[in-house]
C-alpha cells in the first residue's frame, strides 16, 4: 500500500492530471488483483487495519482527482470502488491479461 501511495504522490507532478489519475487507478486495480480476495473484504468494510490503509489510498486518490476537471463532481470513493471491482473481475479472469485496461478504459472514456 505504501508503494501504491508513493506512486500516486509521484503522479501529482504529471503534466496531464487526467492521465495521472488514469495511471493511478490502473495501479489500484492491478494492486487489487494481486491481493487475491482482500478486495472483497475491503469493499465489505473491513476492520481498522484495512481502514487505515484505505484512508491513505483515498487521500492519495483525492489529491490526484483534485487536479482534474472532475474535481467537485466525482467522488474518489466511487472511483476506488470501480478500480477495486475491476481488480476483482481481473482476479476472476487470470487468462485475460488485457481485462484491467479494457474495463478501466470503458469506465474512463465510455468506449
C-alpha positions, 0 to 999 in steps of 0.5 A: 500500500505504501508503494501504491501511495508513493506512486500516486504522490509521484503522479501529482507532478504529471503534466496531464492530471487526467492521465495521472489519475488514469495511471493511478487507478490502473495501479489500484486495480492491478494492486487489487488483483494481486491481493487475491480476495482482500478486495472483497473484504475491503469493499465489505468494510473491513476492520481498522487495519484495512481502514487505515490503509484505505484512508491513505489510498483515498487521500492519495486518490483525492489529491490526484482527482483534485487536479482534474476537471472532475474535481467537485463532481466525482467522488474518489470513493466511487472511483476506488470502488470501480478500480477495486471491482475491476481488480476483482473481475481481473482476479476472476479472469487470470487468462485475460491479461488485457481485462484491467485496461479494457474495463478501466478504459470503458469506465474512463472514456465510455468506449 
